[in-house]
Amino acid sequence: MRTRIMLALVAAGTAAGLTFIASQSAIGLPPPLHPSASPSMEPPSAYPSPVVSGPGAQAVDCATIPRLSSGALPQDAGGEFIAYGADTVTRCDTLLQTPGPTVAPPEVLHRAEAVTSFVRLLNSLPAPPADQACLRVAFTDQLSFVVTFAPPTRKRPLIVVVDRNCAALLVTENFATRVRSYASLDPMPLFEQLYRAQPPN
């Protein structure tokens, strides 16, 4: 008898929930979010965010940068390389094997003019030509840039991986990869120049 009462209550609750959702649709309200749904309007990224909490350089964890599988460049998905609204750019040097040599601590561009200049250079780089050659050098570390955006933009951080074998930069976002060649214009010297010129944060 108790089991029948419980089943009746569950059935009644399910019917009430379906009636509530149907009434929401009838008056033009969106259905409730699934508990696992993200409140952000952006599709999920292929990589987890390297920014754990808080703004700026202290929140970037270079150890979480994904390892690049080098050898051949993926097809460029096109579009703007770095979107408008970049707030900081952190240069990471991540070990590819452990134990390994000591690498330099992260360097961060935080001054607005420096960030804008560096992002402008990255956006000016062309897509690699089809015949751009890739070397076969076994590096012990991987260079990358983590671009964070101003909070009002609600944009996820971007990981710009430096493929030194192919002289290319890669950004994977929403499961599509944008590729830019730096064979004729290396952005690393400009980053170092801007980093040294800015006042301490």
mmCIF file of the C-alpha atoms, coordinates in Angstrom:
data_MODEL
# 
_entry.id   MODEL 
# 
loop_
_atom_site.group_PDB 
_atom_site.id 
_atom_site.type_symbol 
_atom_site.label_atom_id 
_atom_site.label_alt_id 
_atom_site.label_comp_id 
_atom_site.label_asym_id 
_atom_site.label_entity_id 
_atom_site.label_seq_id 
_atom_site.pdbx_PDB_ins_code 
_atom_site.Cartn_x 
_atom_site.Cartn_y 
_atom_site.Cartn_z 
_atom_site.occupancy 
_atom_site.B_iso_or_equiv 
_atom_site.pdbx_formal_charge 
_atom_site.auth_seq_id 
_atom_site.auth_comp_id 
_atom_site.auth_asym_id 
_atom_site.auth_atom_id 
_atom_site.pdbx_PDB_model_num 
ATOM 1   C CA . MET A 1 1   ? 0.000  0.000  0.000   1.00 0.00 ? 1   MET A CA 1 
ATOM 2   C CA . ARG A 1 2   ? 2.834  2.409  0.890   1.00 0.00 ? 2   ARG A CA 1 
ATOM 3   C CA . THR A 1 3   ? 4.581  1.671  -2.434  1.00 0.00 ? 3   THR A CA 1 
ATOM 4   C CA . ARG A 1 4   ? 1.408  2.549  -4.388  1.00 0.00 ? 4   ARG A CA 1 
ATOM 5   C CA . ILE A 1 5   ? 1.083  5.859  -2.550  1.00 0.00 ? 5   ILE A CA 1 
ATOM 6   C CA . MET A 1 6   ? 4.732  6.776  -3.303  1.00 0.00 ? 6   MET A CA 1 
ATOM 7   C CA . LEU A 1 7   ? 4.316  5.938  -7.007  1.00 0.00 ? 7   LEU A CA 1 
ATOM 8   C CA . ALA A 1 8   ? 1.182  8.050  -7.159  1.00 0.00 ? 8   ALA A CA 1 
ATOM 9   C CA . LEU A 1 9   ? 3.000  11.016 -5.591  1.00 0.00 ? 9   LEU A CA 1 
ATOM 10  C CA . VAL A 1 10  ? 5.944  10.696 -8.024  1.00 0.00 ? 10  VAL A CA 1 
ATOM 11  C CA . ALA A 1 11  ? 3.575  10.497 -10.996 1.00 0.00 ? 11  ALA A CA 1 
ATOM 12  C CA . ALA A 1 12  ? 1.653  13.526 -9.772  1.00 0.00 ? 12  ALA A CA 1 
ATOM 13  C CA . GLY A 1 13  ? 4.870  15.485 -9.279  1.00 0.00 ? 13  GLY A CA 1 
ATOM 14  C CA . THR A 1 14  ? 6.118  14.601 -12.763 1.00 0.00 ? 14  THR A CA 1 
ATOM 15  C CA . ALA A 1 15  ? 2.813  15.627 -14.322 1.00 0.00 ? 15  ALA A CA 1 
ATOM 16  C CA . ALA A 1 16  ? 2.877  18.911 -12.435 1.00 0.00 ? 16  ALA A CA 1 
ATOM 17  C CA . GLY A 1 17  ? 6.427  19.594 -13.593 1.00 0.00 ? 17  GLY A CA 1 
ATOM 18  C CA . LEU A 1 18  ? 5.519  18.910 -17.216 1.00 0.00 ? 18  LEU A CA 1 
ATOM 19  C CA . THR A 1 19  ? 2.435  21.134 -16.886 1.00 0.00 ? 19  THR A CA 1 
ATOM 20  C CA . PHE A 1 20  ? 4.624  23.951 -15.475 1.00 0.00 ? 20  PHE A CA 1 
ATOM 21  C CA . ILE A 1 21  ? 7.131  23.712 -18.350 1.00 0.00 ? 21  ILE A CA 1 
ATOM 22  C CA . ALA A 1 22  ? 4.311  23.611 -20.904 1.00 0.00 ? 22  ALA A CA 1 
ATOM 23  C CA . SER A 1 23  ? 2.731  26.708 -19.364 1.00 0.00 ? 23  SER A CA 1 
ATOM 24  C CA . GLN A 1 24  ? 6.088  28.511 -19.521 1.00 0.00 ? 24  GLN A CA 1 
ATOM 25  C CA . SER A 1 25  ? 6.376  27.725 -23.221 1.00 0.00 ? 25  SER A CA 1 
ATOM 26  C CA . ALA A 1 26  ? 2.830  28.901 -23.838 1.00 0.00 ? 26  ALA A CA 1 
ATOM 27  C CA . ILE A 1 27  ? 3.554  32.368 -22.447 1.00 0.00 ? 27  ILE A CA 1 
ATOM 28  C CA . GLY A 1 28  ? 6.943  32.655 -24.155 1.00 0.00 ? 28  GLY A CA 1 
ATOM 29  C CA . LEU A 1 29  ? 9.239  31.960 -21.202 1.00 0.00 ? 29  LEU A CA 1 
ATOM 30  C CA . PRO A 1 30  ? 12.304 29.746 -21.781 1.00 0.00 ? 30  PRO A CA 1 
ATOM 31  C CA . PRO A 1 31  ? 12.324 26.341 -20.070 1.00 0.00 ? 31  PRO A CA 1 
ATOM 32  C CA . PRO A 1 32  ? 14.460 26.041 -16.916 1.00 0.00 ? 32  PRO A CA 1 
ATOM 33  C CA . LEU A 1 33  ? 18.159 25.357 -17.414 1.00 0.00 ? 33  LEU A CA 1 
ATOM 34  C CA . HIS A 1 34  ? 19.465 21.865 -16.930 1.00 0.00 ? 34  HIS A CA 1 
ATOM 35  C CA . PRO A 1 35  ? 21.585 21.780 -13.750 1.00 0.00 ? 35  PRO A CA 1 
ATOM 36  C CA . SER A 1 36  ? 24.714 21.145 -15.819 1.00 0.00 ? 36  SER A CA 1 
ATOM 37  C CA . ALA A 1 37  ? 24.019 23.882 -18.379 1.00 0.00 ? 37  ALA A CA 1 
ATOM 38  C CA . SER A 1 38  ? 26.403 26.815 -18.469 1.00 0.00 ? 38  SER A CA 1 
ATOM 39  C CA . PRO A 1 39  ? 24.925 30.296 -17.879 1.00 0.00 ? 39  PRO A CA 1 
ATOM 40  C CA . SER A 1 40  ? 27.360 31.665 -20.480 1.00 0.00 ? 40  SER A CA 1 
ATOM 41  C CA . MET A 1 41  ? 26.169 32.138 -24.050 1.00 0.00 ? 41  MET A CA 1 
ATOM 42  C CA . GLU A 1 42  ? 29.542 30.966 -25.414 1.00 0.00 ? 42  GLU A CA 1 
ATOM 43  C CA . PRO A 1 43  ? 29.943 27.349 -26.586 1.00 0.00 ? 43  PRO A CA 1 
ATOM 44  C CA . PRO A 1 44  ? 32.357 25.281 -24.485 1.00 0.00 ? 44  PRO A CA 1 
ATOM 45  C CA . SER A 1 45  ? 36.061 25.501 -25.218 1.00 0.00 ? 45  SER A CA 1 
ATOM 46  C CA . ALA A 1 46  ? 38.146 22.523 -26.302 1.00 0.00 ? 46  ALA A CA 1 
ATOM 47  C CA . TYR A 1 47  ? 40.581 23.219 -23.459 1.00 0.00 ? 47  TYR A CA 1 
ATOM 48  C CA . PRO A 1 48  ? 39.937 23.931 -19.774 1.00 0.00 ? 48  PRO A CA 1 
ATOM 49  C CA . SER A 1 49  ? 40.664 27.479 -18.738 1.00 0.00 ? 49  SER A CA 1 
ATOM 50  C CA . PRO A 1 50  ? 44.162 28.084 -17.312 1.00 0.00 ? 50  PRO A CA 1 
ATOM 51  C CA . VAL A 1 51  ? 42.742 30.905 -15.187 1.00 0.00 ? 51  VAL A CA 1 
ATOM 52  C CA . VAL A 1 52  ? 41.696 29.503 -11.842 1.00 0.00 ? 52  VAL A CA 1 
ATOM 53  C CA . SER A 1 53  ? 40.341 32.581 -10.063 1.00 0.00 ? 53  SER A CA 1 
ATOM 54  C CA . GLY A 1 54  ? 40.717 36.315 -9.788  1.00 0.00 ? 54  GLY A CA 1 
ATOM 55  C CA . PRO A 1 55  ? 41.974 38.830 -12.327 1.00 0.00 ? 55  PRO A CA 1 
ATOM 56  C CA . GLY A 1 56  ? 45.340 39.247 -13.931 1.00 0.00 ? 56  GLY A CA 1 
ATOM 57  C CA . ALA A 1 57  ? 48.637 37.384 -13.854 1.00 0.00 ? 57  ALA A CA 1 
ATOM 58  C CA . GLN A 1 58  ? 48.338 35.687 -10.493 1.00 0.00 ? 58  GLN A CA 1 
ATOM 59  C CA . ALA A 1 59  ? 45.377 33.647 -11.715 1.00 0.00 ? 59  ALA A CA 1 
ATOM 60  C CA . VAL A 1 60  ? 47.129 32.071 -14.724 1.00 0.00 ? 60  VAL A CA 1 
ATOM 61  C CA . ASP A 1 61  ? 48.448 28.565 -14.026 1.00 0.00 ? 61  ASP A CA 1 
ATOM 62  C CA . CYS A 1 62  ? 51.010 27.796 -16.730 1.00 0.00 ? 62  CYS A CA 1 
ATOM 63  C CA . ALA A 1 63  ? 51.197 24.150 -15.640 1.00 0.00 ? 63  ALA A CA 1 
ATOM 64  C CA . THR A 1 64  ? 47.699 23.562 -17.038 1.00 0.00 ? 64  THR A CA 1 
ATOM 65  C CA . ILE A 1 65  ? 48.560 24.584 -20.620 1.00 0.00 ? 65  ILE A CA 1 
ATOM 66  C CA . PRO A 1 66  ? 47.797 21.650 -22.969 1.00 0.00 ? 66  PRO A CA 1 
ATOM 67  C CA . ARG A 1 67  ? 50.737 20.055 -24.738 1.00 0.00 ? 67  ARG A CA 1 
ATOM 68  C CA . LEU A 1 68  ? 50.911 20.638 -28.471 1.00 0.00 ? 68  LEU A CA 1 
ATOM 69  C CA . SER A 1 69  ? 51.227 17.639 -30.746 1.00 0.00 ? 69  SER A CA 1 
ATOM 70  C CA . SER A 1 70  ? 53.640 19.089 -33.276 1.00 0.00 ? 70  SER A CA 1 
ATOM 71  C CA . GLY A 1 71  ? 54.548 17.785 -36.694 1.00 0.00 ? 71  GLY A CA 1 
ATOM 72  C CA . ALA A 1 72  ? 51.960 19.185 -39.084 1.00 0.00 ? 72  ALA A CA 1 
ATOM 73  C CA . LEU A 1 73  ? 49.852 22.325 -38.934 1.00 0.00 ? 73  LEU A CA 1 
ATOM 74  C CA . PRO A 1 74  ? 46.068 21.967 -38.797 1.00 0.00 ? 74  PRO A CA 1 
ATOM 75  C CA . GLN A 1 75  ? 43.914 23.783 -41.309 1.00 0.00 ? 75  GLN A CA 1 
ATOM 76  C CA . ASP A 1 76  ? 43.252 27.402 -40.379 1.00 0.00 ? 76  ASP A CA 1 
ATOM 77  C CA . ALA A 1 77  ? 39.616 27.976 -39.443 1.00 0.00 ? 77  ALA A CA 1 
ATOM 78  C CA . GLY A 1 78  ? 39.880 31.662 -40.363 1.00 0.00 ? 78  GLY A CA 1 
ATOM 79  C CA . GLY A 1 79  ? 38.436 34.609 -38.484 1.00 0.00 ? 79  GLY A CA 1 
ATOM 80  C CA . GLU A 1 80  ? 40.058 37.143 -36.171 1.00 0.00 ? 80  GLU A CA 1 
ATOM 81  C CA . PHE A 1 81  ? 42.943 35.616 -34.257 1.00 0.00 ? 81  PHE A CA 1 
ATOM 82  C CA . ILE A 1 82  ? 42.478 37.486 -30.950 1.00 0.00 ? 82  ILE A CA 1 
ATOM 83  C CA . ALA A 1 83  ? 39.128 39.152 -30.292 1.00 0.00 ? 83  ALA A CA 1 
ATOM 84  C CA . TYR A 1 84  ? 38.747 42.720 -29.032 1.00 0.00 ? 84  TYR A CA 1 
ATOM 85  C CA . GLY A 1 85  ? 38.903 43.326 -25.284 1.00 0.00 ? 85  GLY A CA 1 
ATOM 86  C CA . ALA A 1 86  ? 42.191 41.668 -24.278 1.00 0.00 ? 86  ALA A CA 1 
ATOM 87  C CA . ASP A 1 87  ? 43.131 42.673 -20.740 1.00 0.00 ? 87  ASP A CA 1 
ATOM 88  C CA . THR A 1 88  ? 46.400 40.843 -20.014 1.00 0.00 ? 88  THR A CA 1 
ATOM 89  C CA . VAL A 1 89  ? 48.816 38.598 -21.911 1.00 0.00 ? 89  VAL A CA 1 
ATOM 90  C CA . THR A 1 90  ? 50.837 36.064 -19.904 1.00 0.00 ? 90  THR A CA 1 
ATOM 91  C CA . ARG A 1 91  ? 53.838 34.349 -21.471 1.00 0.00 ? 91  ARG A CA 1 
ATOM 92  C CA . CYS A 1 92  ? 54.163 30.772 -20.202 1.00 0.00 ? 92  CYS A CA 1 
ATOM 93  C CA . ASP A 1 93  ? 57.095 28.403 -20.517 1.00 0.00 ? 93  ASP A CA 1 
ATOM 94  C CA . THR A 1 94  ? 55.773 24.917 -19.749 1.00 0.00 ? 94  THR A CA 1 
ATOM 95  C CA . LEU A 1 95  ? 57.939 21.836 -19.322 1.00 0.00 ? 95  LEU A CA 1 
ATOM 96  C CA . LEU A 1 96  ? 57.145 18.979 -21.688 1.00 0.00 ? 96  LEU A CA 1 
ATOM 97  C CA . GLN A 1 97  ? 58.884 16.386 -19.563 1.00 0.00 ? 97  GLN A CA 1 
ATOM 98  C CA . THR A 1 98  ? 59.507 15.915 -15.859 1.00 0.00 ? 98  THR A CA 1 
ATOM 99  C CA . PRO A 1 99  ? 62.066 16.195 -14.425 1.00 0.00 ? 99  PRO A CA 1 
ATOM 100 C CA . GLY A 1 100 ? 63.450 18.886 -16.666 1.00 0.00 ? 100 GLY A CA 1 
ATOM 101 C CA . PRO A 1 101 ? 65.382 22.153 -16.643 1.00 0.00 ? 101 PRO A CA 1 
ATOM 102 C CA . THR A 1 102 ? 64.151 25.137 -14.673 1.00 0.00 ? 102 THR A CA 1 
ATOM 103 C CA . VAL A 1 103 ? 62.136 27.565 -16.764 1.00 0.00 ? 103 VAL A CA 1 
ATOM 104 C CA . ALA A 1 104 ? 61.593 31.285 -16.300 1.00 0.00 ? 104 ALA A CA 1 
ATOM 105 C CA . PRO A 1 105 ? 58.560 32.466 -14.285 1.00 0.00 ? 105 PRO A CA 1 
ATOM 106 C CA . PRO A 1 106 ? 55.581 33.784 -16.265 1.00 0.00 ? 106 PRO A CA 1 
ATOM 107 C CA . GLU A 1 107 ? 55.910 37.267 -17.736 1.00 0.00 ? 107 GLU A CA 1 
ATOM 108 C CA . VAL A 1 108 ? 52.771 39.380 -17.953 1.00 0.00 ? 108 VAL A CA 1 
ATOM 109 C CA . LEU A 1 109 ? 51.752 42.339 -20.073 1.00 0.00 ? 109 LEU A CA 1 
ATOM 110 C CA . HIS A 1 110 ? 49.270 44.278 -17.964 1.00 0.00 ? 110 HIS A CA 1 
ATOM 111 C CA . ARG A 1 111 ? 49.562 47.834 -19.278 1.00 0.00 ? 111 ARG A CA 1 
ATOM 112 C CA . ALA A 1 112 ? 46.710 48.551 -21.694 1.00 0.00 ? 112 ALA A CA 1 
ATOM 113 C CA . GLU A 1 113 ? 48.919 50.090 -24.385 1.00 0.00 ? 113 GLU A CA 1 
ATOM 114 C CA . ALA A 1 114 ? 51.341 47.138 -24.263 1.00 0.00 ? 114 ALA A CA 1 
ATOM 115 C CA . VAL A 1 115 ? 48.539 44.564 -24.506 1.00 0.00 ? 115 VAL A CA 1 
ATOM 116 C CA . THR A 1 116 ? 46.966 46.417 -27.429 1.00 0.00 ? 116 THR A CA 1 
ATOM 117 C CA . SER A 1 117 ? 50.274 46.648 -29.314 1.00 0.00 ? 117 SER A CA 1 
ATOM 118 C CA . PHE A 1 118 ? 51.054 42.969 -28.896 1.00 0.00 ? 118 PHE A CA 1 
ATOM 119 C CA . VAL A 1 119 ? 47.550 41.782 -29.824 1.00 0.00 ? 119 VAL A CA 1 
ATOM 120 C CA . ARG A 1 120 ? 47.600 44.070 -32.868 1.00 0.00 ? 120 ARG A CA 1 
ATOM 121 C CA . LEU A 1 121 ? 50.809 42.392 -34.028 1.00 0.00 ? 121 LEU A CA 1 
ATOM 122 C CA . LEU A 1 122 ? 49.338 38.907 -33.536 1.00 0.00 ? 122 LEU A CA 1 
ATOM 123 C CA . ASN A 1 123 ? 46.241 39.884 -35.516 1.00 0.00 ? 123 ASN A CA 1 
ATOM 124 C CA . SER A 1 124 ? 48.399 41.146 -38.368 1.00 0.00 ? 124 SER A CA 1 
ATOM 125 C CA . LEU A 1 125 ? 50.107 37.790 -38.894 1.00 0.00 ? 125 LEU A CA 1 
ATOM 126 C CA . PRO A 1 126 ? 49.007 35.793 -41.967 1.00 0.00 ? 126 PRO A CA 1 
ATOM 127 C CA . ALA A 1 127 ? 47.775 32.235 -42.136 1.00 0.00 ? 127 ALA A CA 1 
ATOM 128 C CA . PRO A 1 128 ? 50.642 29.864 -43.012 1.00 0.00 ? 128 PRO A CA 1 
ATOM 129 C CA . PRO A 1 129 ? 51.062 28.944 -46.669 1.00 0.00 ? 129 PRO A CA 1 
ATOM 130 C CA . ALA A 1 130 ? 50.372 25.349 -47.663 1.00 0.00 ? 130 ALA A CA 1 
ATOM 131 C CA . ASP A 1 131 ? 54.064 24.680 -48.226 1.00 0.00 ? 131 ASP A CA 1 
ATOM 132 C CA . GLN A 1 132 ? 55.332 26.105 -44.908 1.00 0.00 ? 132 GLN A CA 1 
ATOM 133 C CA . ALA A 1 133 ? 57.896 23.606 -43.642 1.00 0.00 ? 133 ALA A CA 1 
ATOM 134 C CA . CYS A 1 134 ? 57.985 22.133 -40.140 1.00 0.00 ? 134 CYS A CA 1 
ATOM 135 C CA . LEU A 1 135 ? 61.205 21.034 -38.423 1.00 0.00 ? 135 LEU A CA 1 
ATOM 136 C CA . ARG A 1 136 ? 61.675 17.990 -36.215 1.00 0.00 ? 136 ARG A CA 1 
ATOM 137 C CA . VAL A 1 137 ? 63.288 19.449 -33.110 1.00 0.00 ? 137 VAL A CA 1 
ATOM 138 C CA . ALA A 1 138 ? 62.529 17.850 -29.733 1.00 0.00 ? 138 ALA A CA 1 
ATOM 139 C CA . PHE A 1 139 ? 62.078 20.842 -27.425 1.00 0.00 ? 139 PHE A CA 1 
ATOM 140 C CA . THR A 1 140 ? 62.019 20.278 -23.666 1.00 0.00 ? 140 THR A CA 1 
ATOM 141 C CA . ASP A 1 141 ? 59.592 23.135 -23.092 1.00 0.00 ? 141 ASP A CA 1 
ATOM 142 C CA . GLN A 1 142 ? 56.635 24.754 -24.808 1.00 0.00 ? 142 GLN A CA 1 
ATOM 143 C CA . LEU A 1 143 ? 56.014 28.483 -25.161 1.00 0.00 ? 143 LEU A CA 1 
ATOM 144 C CA . SER A 1 144 ? 52.505 29.893 -25.072 1.00 0.00 ? 144 SER A CA 1 
ATOM 145 C CA . PHE A 1 145 ? 50.566 33.081 -24.378 1.00 0.00 ? 145 PHE A CA 1 
ATOM 146 C CA . VAL A 1 146 ? 47.434 33.186 -22.230 1.00 0.00 ? 146 VAL A CA 1 
ATOM 147 C CA . VAL A 1 147 ? 45.176 36.085 -23.182 1.00 0.00 ? 147 VAL A CA 1 
ATOM 148 C CA . THR A 1 148 ? 42.609 37.152 -20.605 1.00 0.00 ? 148 THR A CA 1 
ATOM 149 C CA . PHE A 1 149 ? 39.812 39.598 -21.372 1.00 0.00 ? 149 PHE A CA 1 
ATOM 150 C CA . ALA A 1 150 ? 38.215 42.456 -19.495 1.00 0.00 ? 150 ALA A CA 1 
ATOM 151 C CA . PRO A 1 151 ? 35.414 41.129 -17.221 1.00 0.00 ? 151 PRO A CA 1 
ATOM 152 C CA . PRO A 1 152 ? 32.602 43.055 -19.019 1.00 0.00 ? 152 PRO A CA 1 
ATOM 153 C CA . THR A 1 153 ? 33.323 41.097 -22.228 1.00 0.00 ? 153 THR A CA 1 
ATOM 154 C CA . ARG A 1 154 ? 32.596 37.771 -20.468 1.00 0.00 ? 154 ARG A CA 1 
ATOM 155 C CA . LYS A 1 155 ? 35.075 36.110 -22.843 1.00 0.00 ? 155 LYS A CA 1 
ATOM 156 C CA . ARG A 1 156 ? 36.959 33.003 -21.843 1.00 0.00 ? 156 ARG A CA 1 
ATOM 157 C CA . PRO A 1 157 ? 40.783 33.162 -21.779 1.00 0.00 ? 157 PRO A CA 1 
ATOM 158 C CA . LEU A 1 158 ? 42.558 32.126 -24.968 1.00 0.00 ? 158 LEU A CA 1 
ATOM 159 C CA . ILE A 1 159 ? 45.632 29.905 -25.079 1.00 0.00 ? 159 ILE A CA 1 
ATOM 160 C CA . VAL A 1 160 ? 47.972 30.842 -27.925 1.00 0.00 ? 160 VAL A CA 1 
ATOM 161 C CA . VAL A 1 161 ? 50.372 27.917 -28.351 1.00 0.00 ? 161 VAL A CA 1 
ATOM 162 C CA . VAL A 1 162 ? 53.698 28.632 -30.048 1.00 0.00 ? 162 VAL A CA 1 
ATOM 163 C CA . ASP A 1 163 ? 54.748 25.885 -32.476 1.00 0.00 ? 163 ASP A CA 1 
ATOM 164 C CA . ARG A 1 164 ? 58.460 26.594 -32.836 1.00 0.00 ? 164 ARG A CA 1 
ATOM 165 C CA . ASN A 1 165 ? 58.958 23.713 -35.251 1.00 0.00 ? 165 ASN A CA 1 
ATOM 166 C CA . CYS A 1 166 ? 56.473 25.185 -37.716 1.00 0.00 ? 166 CYS A CA 1 
ATOM 167 C CA . ALA A 1 167 ? 56.960 28.893 -36.840 1.00 0.00 ? 167 ALA A CA 1 
ATOM 168 C CA . ALA A 1 168 ? 53.244 29.183 -36.150 1.00 0.00 ? 168 ALA A CA 1 
ATOM 169 C CA . LEU A 1 169 ? 50.791 30.283 -33.467 1.00 0.00 ? 169 LEU A CA 1 
ATOM 170 C CA . LEU A 1 170 ? 47.662 28.253 -32.759 1.00 0.00 ? 170 LEU A CA 1 
ATOM 171 C CA . VAL A 1 171 ? 44.446 29.094 -30.922 1.00 0.00 ? 171 VAL A CA 1 
ATOM 172 C CA . THR A 1 172 ? 41.793 26.413 -30.401 1.00 0.00 ? 172 THR A CA 1 
ATOM 173 C CA . GLU A 1 173 ? 38.374 27.793 -29.488 1.00 0.00 ? 173 GLU A CA 1 
ATOM 174 C CA . ASN A 1 174 ? 34.971 26.149 -29.795 1.00 0.00 ? 174 ASN A CA 1 
ATOM 175 C CA . PHE A 1 175 ? 36.720 23.109 -31.304 1.00 0.00 ? 175 PHE A CA 1 
ATOM 176 C CA . ALA A 1 176 ? 38.096 25.110 -34.246 1.00 0.00 ? 176 ALA A CA 1 
ATOM 177 C CA . THR A 1 177 ? 41.760 26.081 -34.642 1.00 0.00 ? 177 THR A CA 1 
ATOM 178 C CA . ARG A 1 178 ? 43.048 29.382 -35.977 1.00 0.00 ? 178 ARG A CA 1 
ATOM 179 C CA . VAL A 1 179 ? 46.640 29.266 -37.223 1.00 0.00 ? 179 VAL A CA 1 
ATOM 180 C CA . ARG A 1 180 ? 49.003 32.162 -37.929 1.00 0.00 ? 180 ARG A CA 1 
ATOM 181 C CA . SER A 1 181 ? 52.543 32.080 -39.309 1.00 0.00 ? 181 SER A CA 1 
ATOM 182 C CA . TYR A 1 182 ? 55.381 34.087 -37.752 1.00 0.00 ? 182 TYR A CA 1 
ATOM 183 C CA . ALA A 1 183 ? 58.015 32.881 -40.225 1.00 0.00 ? 183 ALA A CA 1 
ATOM 184 C CA . SER A 1 184 ? 58.550 36.443 -41.466 1.00 0.00 ? 184 SER A CA 1 
ATOM 185 C CA . LEU A 1 185 ? 57.680 38.396 -38.282 1.00 0.00 ? 185 LEU A CA 1 
ATOM 186 C CA . ASP A 1 186 ? 58.517 36.920 -34.880 1.00 0.00 ? 186 ASP A CA 1 
ATOM 187 C CA . PRO A 1 187 ? 56.298 38.411 -32.122 1.00 0.00 ? 187 PRO A CA 1 
ATOM 188 C CA . MET A 1 188 ? 58.515 37.235 -29.245 1.00 0.00 ? 188 MET A CA 1 
ATOM 189 C CA . PRO A 1 189 ? 61.022 40.139 -29.364 1.00 0.00 ? 189 PRO A CA 1 
ATOM 190 C CA . LEU A 1 190 ? 58.173 42.665 -29.250 1.00 0.00 ? 190 LEU A CA 1 
ATOM 191 C CA . PHE A 1 191 ? 56.681 40.928 -26.213 1.00 0.00 ? 191 PHE A CA 1 
ATOM 192 C CA . GLU A 1 192 ? 60.002 41.127 -24.375 1.00 0.00 ? 192 GLU A CA 1 
ATOM 193 C CA . GLN A 1 193 ? 60.418 44.791 -25.312 1.00 0.00 ? 193 GLN A CA 1 
ATOM 194 C CA . LEU A 1 194 ? 56.922 45.684 -24.101 1.00 0.00 ? 194 LEU A CA 1 
ATOM 195 C CA . TYR A 1 195 ? 57.323 43.634 -20.941 1.00 0.00 ? 195 TYR A CA 1 
ATOM 196 C CA . ARG A 1 196 ? 60.554 45.350 -19.915 1.00 0.00 ? 196 ARG A CA 1 
ATOM 197 C CA . ALA A 1 197 ? 59.201 48.830 -20.718 1.00 0.00 ? 197 ALA A CA 1 
ATOM 198 C CA . GLN A 1 198 ? 56.080 48.634 -18.556 1.00 0.00 ? 198 GLN A CA 1 
ATOM 199 C CA . PRO A 1 199 ? 56.073 49.633 -14.876 1.00 0.00 ? 199 PRO A CA 1 
ATOM 200 C CA . PRO A 1 200 ? 55.735 46.894 -12.213 1.00 0.00 ? 200 PRO A CA 1 
ATOM 201 C CA . ASN A 1 201 ? 52.180 45.752 -11.599 1.00 0.00 ? 201 ASN A CA 1 
# 
